[in-house]
């Protein structure tokens, strides 16, 4: 397993750094004298006392009042001492309780890790549930994070493929199925805990989740989760049939990354997710099959990046998505197959860029999309194959740019498009218009 991070000092550790009794009492008395003096002078000011009569003699009643006042001062001082001592005792008791809880947590943690390291899948499964329970009951977030790290480390162990159901490998096949059950249980528990509202019992939202290099062949469910902190990493992960769902999730901070991940099957979905901040990255991810689905999502901020990704198969869809802010980048991405679909999307703000991207195959579609604001850029993109379609798209505002783009083969279709031609398109299409570009007759007429 990967190295487990050492817990950082917690607030409870700092609470043990108490002042010495003498210093605490001195500061307390000084504070009491200052407060009493302030109250006394405040009362004198409110009663508008101009001066004190020095001619009167001390009578018995005044003497008795002074004696009572003296005893009151002594009693108050004793109360202050008792308060300081009680406070220190309370803090020490709380610190002791925390140490005891940490000790018990450490003992249970050691037992759970030992179970997880067993050669028996059944014992490992017990260790998984024990660690999940420990994370729920952890005295502080650092101990909770340690439990999560161990579960992630188990998923990062070398993954043995299924040897098949050949009778000669029956024992290995059954062991594979049992270990896959353990892995899928971890994925299910992670999803269950991340879907719980942040700050509630058993919620892991805000914690880091390191699934770097993990093979995802099961379901991981983040539906409705809120990502306002922490980091979730699928860097280098292999999606070979599993499904990771962020449907209806809210991204108001934090970071989710799929950098260098390979999608040979399975899907990652962000249906109706809300992006107002934070970052989701697919830098240099490889889509040879499988799907990335952002249908119905709303982008009002944040960043989603497919920079330098390769699309040789599968599909990434943004059907019906609303772009009113934020940035979606396909800069430098390679399109040799598969599909990227923005059909029916609305662009009223934000930025979607395909700068320097080579299109040698596959399909990118903006059919029926509306451009009323924001930026969509194909600056210096190279179109040598495949299809990019803006059929029935409406250009009523915003900035759509093909500055410096080159058209050699393939098809870029604006048939039935309405509105103003994208910037730089007519110049890039050339005169006469390149056969790789299909323009509406109205745009051809406006190009002298």
Secondary structure, 3 states (H helix, E strand, C coil): CCCCCCCCCCHHHHCCCCCCHHHHHHHHHHHHHHHHHHHHHHHHHHHCCCCCCCCCCCCHHHHHHHHHHHHHHHHHHHHHHHHHHHHHHHHHHHHHHHHHHHHHHHHHHHHHHHHHCCCCHHHHHHHHHHHHHHHHHCCCHHHHHHHHHHHHHHHCCCCCCCCCCCHHHHHHHHHHHHHHHHHHHHHHHHHHHHCCCCCCCCCCCCCCEECCCCEECCEEECCCCEECCCEEECCCCEEEEEEEECCCCEEEEEEEECCCCEEEEEEEECCCCEEEEEEEECCCCEECCCEEECCCCEEEEEEEECCCCEEEEEEEECCCCEEEEEEEECCCCEEEEEEEECCCCEEEEEEEECCCCEEEEEEEECCCCEEEEEEEECCCCEEEEEEEECCCCEEEEEEEECCCCEEEEEEEECCCCEECCCECHHHHHCCCCCCCEECCHHHHHHCC
